Amino acid sequence: MDFLQLQNKNIVLFGLANRKSLACAIAGVLVENGARVIHVVRSEERARTARRLFPDCPVFCCDVEEEANIIRVRDEIAAMVDGPLAGIVHSIAFANYSEGLKPFHETLKRDFLQAMDISCFSLISIANHFRELLDRDGSVVTISISTTRMAAENYGYMAPVKAALESSLCFLAKSFSAFSRVRFNAVCPSLLKTSASAGIPGYIDSYLFAEKVIPRKQALKTSEAANVAAFLLSPRSSGINGQCLVVDAGMGMNYFDREIVSKTVG
């Protein structure tokens, strides 16, 4: 049974970096379910990686920091694709700690605004410029984090940026409702073992802590977050719009685990 009903559906996926990235895992699930995946990556180096990992998928380059690039890649995809886009995946995040990790109140304006531009505004811009290519019942999925209210010092200013990204979903869903039924949702995973996370100071310790807090004592798998993304892209999730689906294997409900508390205060 084709539960996800993604067979022969065109889906554009922004953000593959390498085989460990969440975008790669999402692409894998989509391809397994018969979707036609179109990759959009930041550089020619990443394009070579995408072509090696997914030799049957078209690959385009686009640095979303320049809006003209989004318009260009839109036109390139429009000229190539057969039929409407059933979905778009926005798996893009960037933080430039140009002077190293600082206390949040010392965040540099230029770094913060660049992160907001690339990690948040790019979703709005992509949605705007690709709107005429999207199927009337299409789905747009972005990637956030399990909570933007946790003041993790080593995550710097990215949590407020992700909070803006999440807030944008309902506004995009509302404005698109004037002419379509396109849905906008986010997958919000807990700590993953990805290439992007490797650059976060102290991430390994946080990851190991997450394994202790999660009731099953095993961190979230990238494939588990990818499966949720595929579901949100599918017609099976037609009743979900403007939502942030937390995928954390129960981590958020178990911070006061007895074993962890006893080791901390014992």
PAZAPA-4460 file (N, C-alpha, C; in steps of 0.05 Angstrom, whole numbers, plus 32768, in hexadecimal, padded with zeros to 4 digits):
% residues 266
    n_x    n_y    n_z   ca_x   ca_y   ca_z    c_x    c_y    c_z   seq   type   mol
   8011   7FE8   8000   8000   8000   8000   8012   8019   8000     1      M     A
   800B   802C   7FEF   801A   8045   7FED   800E   8059   8000     2      D     A
   8016   8056   801A   8009   8067   802E   800E   8084   802A     3      F     A
   8027   808C   8025   802D   80A9   8023   8024   80B6   8009     4      L     A
   801E   80A6   7FF5   8014   80B0   7FDB   8026   80C6   7FCF     5      Q     A
   8040   80C0   7FCF   8054   80D2   7FC4   805F   80C9   7FA9     6      L     A
   8055   80B4   7F9F   805E   80A9   7F86   805C   80BE   7F6F     7      Q     A
   8073   80C3   7F62   8075   80D5   7F4B   806E   80F2   7F52     8      N     A
   806F   80F9   7F6C   806A   8115   7F74   8085   8124   7F73     9      K     A
   8084   813D   7F69   809C   814D   7F68   80A0   815C   7F82    10      N     A
   80B7   8159   7F8E   80BD   8167   7FA7   80D9   8173   7FA5    11      I     A
   80DA   818D   7FAB   80F4   819B   7FAB   80FF   819C   7FC7    12      V     A
   8118   8194   7FCA   8124   8192   7FE4   813D   81A4   7FE5    13      L     A
   813A   81B9   7FF6   8150   81CC   7FFA   8161   81C2   8012    14      F     A
   817B   81C0   800F   818C   81BF   8027   819E   81A6   802B    15      G     A
   819F   8194   8017   81B0   817D   801C   81CD   8186   801D    16      L     A
   81DB   817C   8031   81F8   8183   8034   8209   816B   8030    17      A     A
   8202   8154   803D   8211   813B   803A   81FF   8125   8043    18      N     A
   820A   810D   8043   81FA   80F5   8049   81EF   80F5   8066    19      R     A
   81FB   8105   8078   81F2   8105   8093   81DD   811B   8099    20      K     A
   81D7   812B   8085   81C4   8141   808A   81A7   8137   808A    21      S     A
   8196   8144   8099   817A   813D   809A   816D   813E   807E    22      L     A
   8176   8152   806E   816B   8154   8053   8171   813B   8043    23      A     A
   8188   812F   8047   818E   8116   8039   817C   80FF   8042    24      C     A
   8177   80FE   805B   8165   80E9   8066   8149   80EC   805B    25      A     A
   8140   8105   805A   8125   810B   804F   8123   8103   8032    26      I     A
   8138   810A   8022   8139   8103   8006   8137   80E4   8003    27      A     A
   8146   80D6   8014   8145   80B9   8013   812A   80AD   8016    28      G     A
   811B   80B8   802A   80FF   80AE   802F   80ED   80B4   8017    29      V     A
   80F0   80CD   800D   80E0   80D5   7FF6   80E5   80C3   7FDE    30      L     A
   80FE   80BF   7FD8   8105   80AE   7FC1   80FB   8091   7FC4    31      V     A
   80FD   8087   7FDD   80F3   806C   7FE3   80D5   806A   7FDD    32      E     A
   80C8   8080   7FE1   80AB   8080   7FDD   80A2   808A   7FC2    33      N     A
   80B5   808C   7FAF   80AF   8091   7F94   80AD   80AE   7F8B    34      G     A
   80B4   80C0   7F9D   80B3   80DD   7F96   80C9   80E4   7F84    35      A     A
   80C5   80F9   7F74   80DA   8104   7F63   80E6   811B   7F72    36      R     A
   80FE   8117   7F7D   810B   812B   7F8E   811D   813D   7F7D    37      V     A
   811B   8157   7F80   812C   816A   7F73   813C   8178   7F89    38      I     A
   8156   8175   7F88   8167   8180   7F9C   8170   819D   7F95    39      H     A
   8170   81AE   7FA9   817B   81C9   7FA6   818F   81CC   7FBD    40      V     A
   81A8   81D0   7FB6   81BE   81D2   7FCA   81CD   81EC   7FC7    41      V     A
   81DD   81F1   7FDB   81EA   820C   7FDD   8201   8210   7FCA    42      R     A
   8210   81FB   7FC3   8229   81FE   7FB4   822D   81E7   7FA1    43      S     A
   823F   81EB   7F8F   8245   81D6   7F7B   8252   81BE   7F89    44      E     A
   8261   81C2   7F9F   826C   81AC   7FAE   8255   819A   7FB9    45      E     A
   8241   81A7   7FC5   822A   8198   7FCF   821A   818B   7FB9    46      R     A
   821A   8198   7FA1   820C   818D   7F8A   8219   8172   7F82    47      A     A
   8233   8171   7F83   8241   8158   7F7C   823A   8142   7F91    48      R     A
   8238   814A   7FAA   8230   8137   7FBF   8214   812D   7FBA    49      T     A
   8201   813F   7FB3   81E5   8137   7FAE   81E3   8125   7F97    50      A     A
   81F2   812B   7F82   81F1   811A   7F6A   81FC   80FE   7F6F    51      R     A
   8210   80FD   7F81   821C   80E2   7F88   8208   80D2   7F99    52      R     A
   81FA   80E0   7FAB   81E8   80D2   7FBD   81CE   80CB   7FAF    53      L     A
   81C5   80DD   7F9D   81AB   80D9   7F8F   81AF   80DD   7F71    54      F     A
   81BC   80CA   7F64   81C3   80CE   7F48   81AB   80D1   7F35    55      P     A
   8194   80C9   7F3D   817C   80CC   7F2C   816C   80E5   7F31    56      D     A
   8176   80F6   7F43   8167   810E   7F4A   8175   8127   7F3E    57      C     A
   8165   813A   7F33   8171   8153   7F29   817C   8163   7F41    58      P     A
   8191   8172   7F3C   819E   8182   7F51   81A3   819E   7F46    59      V     A
   819B   81B2   7F56   81A0   81CE   7F4F   81AE   81DC   7F66    60      F     A
   81BC   81F1   7F60   81CB   8201   7F74   81BC   821B   7F79    61      C     A
   81BB   8223   7F93   81AF   823C   7F9A   81B8   8244   7FB6    62      C     A
   81C5   825B   7FB7   81CC   8268   7FD1   81B5   827A   7FD7    63      D     A
   81A4   8272   7FEB   818B   8280   7FF1   818F   829C   7FFD    64      V     A
   81A8   82A2   8004   81AD   82BC   8010   81A8   82D2   7FFB    65      E     A
   81AA   82CB   7FE1   81A4   82DE   7FCC   8189   82D6   7FBF    66      E     A
   8175   82E8   7FC2   815A   82E1   7FB9   815A   82DC   7F9B    67      E     A
   816B   82E9   7F8C   816C   82E4   7F6F   8172   82C7   7F68    68      A     A
   8181   82BA   7F7A   8188   829E   7F75   816F   828C   7F78    69      N     A
   815D   8294   7F8B   8145   8284   7F8F   8133   8287   7F76    70      I     A
   8131   829F   7F6B   8121   82A3   7F53   812D   8294   7F3C    71      I     A
   8148   8294   7F39   8155   8286   7F24   8150   8268   7F25    72      R     A
   8153   825C   7F3D   8150   823F   7F3F   8132   8238   7F3C    73      V     A
   8120   824A   7F44   8104   8245   7F3F   80FF   8242   7F21    74      R     A
   810A   8254   7F11   8106   8253   7EF4   8113   823A   7EE8    75      D     A
   812A   8232   7EF2   8138   821A   7EE8   8127   8201   7EEE    76      E     A
   811C   8200   7F05   810C   81E9   7F0C   80F1   81E9   7EFD    77      I     A
   80E6   8200   7EF9   80CD   8203   7EEA   80D0   81F9   7ECD    78      A     A
   80E8   81FE   7EC2   80ED   81F6   7EA6   80F2   81D8   7EA4    79      A     A
   80F9   81CB   7EBA   8100   81AF   7EBA   80E9   819D   7EC3    80      M     A
   80DA   81A6   7ED7   80C8   8194   7EE4   80AF   818F   7ED3    81      V     A
   80A5   8176   7ED6   808C   816E   7EC8   8076   816D   7EDC    82      D     A
   8064   8180   7EDC   804F   8181   7EEF   8055   8193   7F07    83      G     A
   8041   8197   7F19   8045   81A9   7F30   8057   819C   7F45    84      P     A
   805F   81AD   7F58   806E   81A3   7F6F   805B   819B   7F85    85      L     A
   805E   8183   7F8E   804D   817A   7FA4   8057   8184   7FBF    86      A     A
   8071   818B   7FC0   807C   8194   7FD9   8097   81A1   7FD7    87      G     A
   809E   81B0   7FEC   80B9   81BC   7FEE   80C3   81B6   800A    88      I     A
   80DC   81AE   800C   80E9   81AB   8026   80FE   81C1   802A    89      V     A
   80FC   81CF   8040   810F   81E4   8047   811F   81DB   805E    90      H     A
   8137   81D0   8058   8149   81C6   806D   8163   81D6   806C    91      S     A
   815F   81F0   8073   8175   8203   8071   8179   8212   808B    92      I     A
   8191   8212   8095   8197   8222   80AD   81B5   822A   80AC    93      A     A
   81BA   8242   80B6   81D6   824B   80B5   81DB   825F   80CC    94      F     A
   81F1   825B   80D9   81F9   826E   80EE   8217   8274   80EB    95      A     A
   821D   828D   80EA   8239   8295   80E7   8243   82A2   8101    96      N     A
   824F   8292   8112   825A   829D   812B   8276   82A9   8124    97      Y     A
   8276   82C0   8117   828E   82CC   810C   82A3   82D2   8121    98      S     A
   829B   82D6   8139   82AE   82DC   814F   82AC   82C7   8165    99      E     A
   82A3   82B0   815E   82A0   829A   8172   8286   829C   8180   100      G     A
   8280   8287   8190   8267   8287   819F   8268   829A   81B6   101      L     A
   8254   82AC   81B7   8253   82C1   81CC   823A   82BD   81DD   102      K     A
   8239   82C9   81F5   8220   82CA   8203   820B   82D7   81F2   103      P     A
   81F2   82CE   81F5   81DD   82D6   81E2   81DA   82F5   81E0   104      F     A
   81DE   8303   81F7   81DA   8320   81F6   81F1   832E   81E7   105      H     A
   8206   831F   81E0   821C   832B   81D0   821A   8323   81B3   106      E     A
   8204   8317   81AB   8201   830F   818F   8205   8326   817C   107      T     A
   8215   8321   8167   821A   8336   8153   8203   8339   8140   108      L     A
   81FB   8351   813B   81E4   8357   812B   81E7   834A   810F   109      K     A
   81FE   834D   8103   8202   8343   80E7   81FF   8325   80E6   110      R     A
   8209   8317   80FB   8207   82FA   80FB   81EA   82F2   80FF   111      D     A
   81DC   82FF   8111   81C0   82F8   8117   81AF   82FC   80FE   112      F     A
   81B2   8313   80F1   81A2   8319   80DA   81A8   8307   80C2   113      L     A
   81C1   82FF   80BF   81C8   82EC   80AA   81BB   82D1   80AF   114      Q     A
   81BC   82C8   80C8   81AF   82AF   80CF   8191   82B0   80CB   115      A     A
   8185   82C7   80D1   8168   82CA   80CD   8161   82CA   80AF   116      M     A
   8172   82D6   809F   816E   82D7   8083   816F   82BB   8076   117      D     A
   8184   82AD   807C   8188   8293   8070   8176   827D   807C   118      I     A
   8173   827D   8096   8165   8268   80A4   8147   826C   80A5   119      S     A
   813D   8284   80A4   8121   828A   80A6   8115   8297   808E   120      C     A
   8120   82AF   8086   8113   82BD   806F   8114   82AC   8056   121      F     A
   8128   829B   8053   812A   828B   803A   8111   827A   8036   122      S     A
   8105   8271   804C   80EC   8261   8049   80D6   8273   803D   123      L     A
   80D4   828B   8047   80BF   829E   803D   80C4   82A4   8020   124      I     A
   80DD   82A9   8019   80E4   82AF   7FFD   80E0   8298   7FEA   125      S     A
   80E8   8280   7FF3   80E3   8268   7FE2   80C6   8264   7FDE   126      I     A
   80B6   8266   7FF3   8099   8262   7FF1   808D   8276   7FDD   127      A     A
   8096   828F   7FDF   808B   82A4   7FCE   8092   829F   7FB1   128      N     A
   80AB   8299   7FAB   80B3   8296   7F8F   80AC   827C   7F82   129      H     A
   80A6   8268   7F93   809E   824E   7F88   8080   8249   7F89   130      F     A
   8071   825D   7F92   8055   8259   7F96   8045   824F   7F7E   131      R     A
   804C   825A   7F66   803E   8252   7F4E   8045   8236   7F44   132      E     A
   805B   822B   7F4E   8063   8210   7F47   8056   81FB   7F59   133      L     A
   804D   8204   7F71   8042   81F1   7F84   8026   81E8   7F7D   134      L     A
   8021   81CE   7F81   8006   81C4   7F7E   7FF4   81D2   7F92   135      D     A
   7FDA   81D5   7F8B   7FC7   81E3   7F9C   7FC6   81D6   7FB8   136      R     A
   7FCB   81BC   7FBA   7FCA   81AE   7FD3   7FE6   81A6   7FDC   137      D     A
   7FFA   81B6   7FD4   8016   81AF   7FDA   801D   81B3   7FF8   138      G     A
   8035   81AA   7FFE   803E   81AB   801A   805A   81B6   801B   139      S     A
   805F   81C9   802D   807A   81D4   8032   8082   81CC   804E   140      V     A
   809A   81C1   8051   80A4   81B7   806B   80BF   81C3   8070   141      V     A
   80C2   81CF   8088   80DC   81D9   8090   80E5   81C9   80A9   142      T     A
   80FE   81CF   80B0   810A   81C0   80C7   8111   81D4   80DD   143      I     A
   8106   81CF   80F5   810C   81E0   810C   8119   81CF   8121   144      S     A
   8115   81D5   813A   8121   81C6   8151   810A   81BF   8165   145      I     A
   8110   81AC   8177   80FB   81A2   8188   80EF   81B7   819B   146      S     A
   80FF   81CB   81A2   80F5   81E1   81B2   8106   81FA   81AD   147      T     A
   80F9   8210   81A9   8107   822A   81A7   8107   8239   81C2   148      T     A
   80FC   822C   81D7   80FB   8239   81F1   8110   822F   8204   149      R     A
   8121   821D   81FA   8137   8213   820B   8150   8223   8206   150      M     A
   8159   8231   821A   8170   8244   8217   818A   8234   8218   151      A     A
   818F   8224   8203   81A8   8215   8201   81BE   8228   81F8   152      A     A
   81D1   822D   820A   81E6   8241   8205   81F6   823B   81EC   153      E     A
   81FB   8221   81E7   820C   821B   81D0   81FE   821D   81B6   154      N     A
   81E3   8221   81B7   81D4   8224   819E   81D4   8241   8195   155      Y     A
   81DE   8253   81A5   81E1   826F   819E   81C6   827C   8198   156      G     A
   81C5   828B   8182   81AD   829A   817B   819A   828B   8168   157      Y     A
   81A0   8271   8162   8190   8263   814E   8174   825C   8158   158      M     A
   8171   8259   8172   8156   8253   817C   8142   826A   8176   159      A     A
   814A   8283   817B   8138   8299   8173   8133   829A   8155   160      P     A
   8147   8293   8146   8143   8292   8128   812F   827D   8121   161      V     A
   8132   8265   812E   811F   8250   8128   8103   8257   8132   162      K     A
   8101   8266   8148   80E7   826F   8151   80D9   8281   813C   163      A     A
   80E9   8292   812F   80DE   82A2   811A   80D5   8291   8102   164      A     A
   80E5   827D   80FC   80DF   826A   80E7   80C4   825D   80EC   165      L     A
   80C0   8253   8105   80A7   8246   810C   8090   8259   810B   166      E     A
   8093   8271   8114   807E   8285   8113   8075   828B   80F6   167      S     A
   8089   828A   80E4   8083   8290   80C8   8070   827C   80BC   168      S     A
   806F   8264   80C6   805F   824F   80BA   8041   8256   80B9   169      L     A
   8037   8260   80D0   801A   8266   80D0   8014   827E   80BE   170      C     A
   8026   8291   80BC   8022   82A8   80AB   8023   82A0   808D   171      F     A
   8035   828E   8086   8036   8284   806B   801D   8274   8065   172      L     A
   8014   8263   8077   7FFC   8253   8073   7FE4   8265   806F   173      A     A
   7FE2   827A   807E   7FCB   828C   807C   7FCC   829B   8062   174      K     A
   7FE3   82A6   805A   7FE4   82B6   8042   7FE0   82A4   8029   175      S     A
   7FEA   828C   8029   7FE7   827A   8013   7FCA   8270   8010   176      F     A
   7FBB   8271   8026   7F9F   8267   8026   7F8D   8278   8014   177      S     A
   7F97   8290   800D   7F87   82A2   7FFC   7F85   8297   7FDF   178      A     A
   7F97   8285   7FD7   7F97   827B   7FBC   7F9D   825D   7FBA   179      F     A
   7FA2   8250   7FD0   7FA9   8233   7FCE   7FA3   8226   7FE9   180      S     A
   7FA9   820B   7FEA   7FA7   81FC   8003   7FC2   81F1   800B   181      R     A
   7FD7   81FF   8003   7FF2   81F7   800A   7FF6   81F9   8028   182      V     A
   8002   81E4   8033   8006   81E3   8050   8023   81E8   8057   183      R     A
   8028   81F4   806E   8043   81FA   8078   8046   81EE   8094   184      F     A
   805A   81DD   8097   805E   81D0   80B1   807C   81CD   80B5   185      N     A
   8083   81C7   80CE   80A0   81C3   80D5   80A3   81A8   80E4   186      A     A
   80B9   819B   80DE   80C2   8185   80EE   80D6   8190   8102   187      V     A
   80D2   8189   811C   80E2   8194   8131   80F0   817E   8141   188      C     A
   8106   8175   8137   8114   815E   8144   8125   8167   815C   189      P     A
   8129   8153   816E   813D   8157   8183   8158   8153   8178   190      S     A
   816C   8150   8188   8188   814F   817F   818D   8138   816C   191      L     A
   8199   813E   8155   819F   812A   8141   81BD   8129   813C   192      L     A
   81C5   8112   8132   81E2   810F   812B   81E5   8116   810D   193      K     A
   81E6   8130   8108   81E9   813A   80EC   8202   814A   80EA   194      T     A
   820A   8150   80D1   8222   8160   80CC   821E   817D   80D6   195      S     A
   8206   8187   80D4   8201   81A3   80DD   8205   81A5   80FB   196      A     A
   81FC   8191   810A   81FE   8192   8127   821B   818F   8131   197      S     A
   822C   8183   8120   8248   817F   8128   8256   8199   812D   198      A     A
   824D   81AE   8121   825A   81C8   8124   8251   81D8   813C   199      G     A
   823E   81CD   814C   8235   81DB   8163   8246   81D4   817B   200      I     A
   8252   81E8   8189   8264   81E2   819F   8255   81D2   81B5   201      P     A
   8262   81BD   81BF   8256   81AD   81D5   823F   819C   81CD   202      G     A
   823B   8198   81B3   8223   818A   81A9   8224   816D   81B2   203      Y     A
   823C   8161   81B1   823D   8144   81B8   8233   813F   81D4   204      I     A
   823B   8150   81E7   8232   814D   8203   8213   8150   8204   205      D     A
   8209   8163   81F6   81EB   8167   81F6   81DE   814F   81E9   206      S     A
   81E9   8144   81D4   81DE   812C   81C7   81DE   8114   81DA   207      Y     A
   81F4   8111   81E9   81F5   80FA   81FC   81E1   80FE   8213   208      L     A
   81DE   8118   821B   81CA   811E   8230   81AE   8117   8226   209      F     A
   81A8   811E   820C   818E   8118   8201   8188   80FA   8201   210      A     A
   819D   80EA   81FC   8199   80CD   81FD   8191   80C4   8219   211      E     A
   819B   80D2   822D   8193   80CA   8249   8177   80D3   824F   212      K     A
   816F   80EA   8244   8154   80F5   824B   813E   80E7   823B   213      V     A
   8144   80DF   8223   812F   80D1   8213   8128   80B7   8220   214      I     A
   810E   80B2   8225   8106   809A   8234   8112   8080   8229   215      P     A
   8115   807D   820F   8120   8064   8204   813E   8063   8206   216      R     A
   814B   8078   8210   8168   8079   8213   8177   8077   81F8   217      K     A
   816B   8082   81E4   8178   8082   81C9   8170   809C   81BC   218      Q     A
   8183   80AA   81B1   817E   80C4   81A4   816C   80C0   818C   219      A     A
   8160   80D6   8183   8150   80D6   816B   8161   80CF   8153   220      L     A
   8157   80BF   8142   8164   80B8   8129   815C   80CD   8113   221      K     A
   816F   80D3   8102   8169   80E6   80EC   8152   80DB   80DB   222      T     A
   8152   80C1   80D7   813D   80B4   80C7   8121   80B8   80D3   223      S     A
   8120   80BA   80EE   8106   80BE   80FB   80FB   80DA   80F5   224      E     A
   810C   80EE   80F5   8103   8109   80ED   80FC   810A   80D0   225      A     A
   810C   80FC   80BF   8106   80FB   80A2   80EB   80EF   809C   226      A     A
   80E4   80DA   80AB   80CA   80CD   80A6   80B3   80E0   80AC   227      N     A
   80B6   80F1   80C0   80A1   8104   80C6   809F   8119   80B0   228      V     A
   80B6   8122   80A6   80B6   8135   8090   80A8   812A   8078   229      A     A
   80AD   8111   8071   80A0   8104   805A   8082   8103   805F   230      A     A
   807A   80FD   8077   805D   80FC   807D   8050   8118   8079   231      F     A
   805E   812D   8082   8053   8148   807F   8052   8150   8062   232      L     A
   8063   8145   8051   8062   814B   8035   804C   813C   8026   233      L     A
   8042   8128   8033   802F   8116   8025   8012   811F   8029   234      S     A
   8000   8116   8018   7FE4   811D   801B   7FD8   8112   8035   235      P     A
   7FE5   80FE   8041   7FDB   80F2   805A   7FDB   8106   8071   236      R     A
   7FEA   811C   806E   7FEB   8130   8084   7FDB   8149   807C   237      S     A
   7FC7   8146   806B   7FB8   815D   8060   7FAA   816D   8076   238      S     A
   7FA5   8162   808D   7F98   8171   80A2   7FAB   8180   80B5   239      G     A
   7FC5   8180   80AE   7FD9   818D   80BF   7FE3   81A6   80B1   240      I     A
   7FE1   81BD   80BD   7FE9   81D6   80B1   7FF2   81EA   80C6   241      N     A
   8008   81F7   80C1   8012   820B   80D4   801C   8200   80EE   242      G     A
   8025   81E7   80ED   802D   81D9   8106   804B   81D3   8107   243      Q     A
   8054   81CF   8120   8070   81C7   8125   806F   81AC   8133   244      C     A
   8076   8197   8124   8074   817C   8130   808E   8175   813E   245      L     A
   808D   8173   8158   80A5   816C   8168   80AA   814E   8165   246      V     A
   80C3   8148   815E   80CB   812C   815B   80E3   8128   816D   247      V     A
   80DF   8120   8186   80F5   811F   8199   80F6   8105   81A9   248      D     A
   80E6   80F1   81A0   80E6   80D7   81AE   80DF   80DA   81CC   249      A     A
   80D1   80EF   81D3   80C9   80F3   81EF   80DC   8102   8201   250      G     A
   80F1   810E   81F5   8105   811C   8205   80F8   8133   8215   251      M     A
   80E6   8142   8209   80DB   815A   8215   80CA   8154   822D   252      G     A
   80C1   813B   8231   80B0   8135   8248   80BF   8128   825F   253      M     A
   80DA   8125   825B   80E8   8114   826E   8101   8122   827A   254      N     A
   8101   813C   827B   8118   814A   8286   811C   8144   82A4   255      Y     A
   8107   813C   82B2   810A   8136   82CF   810B   8118   82D4   256      F     A
   8118   810B   82C1   811D   80EE   82C5   812B   80E9   82DF   257      D     A
   8120   80D5   82EE   812A   80D0   8309   8148   80CA   830A   258      R     A
   8152   80BA   82F7   816E   80B3   82F6   8180   80CC   82F2   259      E     A
   8177   80DD   82DF   8187   80F5   82DA   8187   8108   82F1   260      I     A
   8170   810C   82FD   816E   811E   8314   817F   8114   832B   261      V     A
   817E   80FA   8330   818E   80EF   8347   81AC   80F2   8343   262      S     A
   81B5   80F0   832A   81D1   80F4   8324   81DA   8111   8326   263      K     A
   81C7   8123   8322   81CD   813F   8322   81CE   814A   833F   264      T     A
   81BB   8142   834F   81B9   814D   836A   81C2   813A   8380   265      V     A
   81C9   8122   8378   81D1   810E   838C   81ED   8113   8397   266      G     A
***
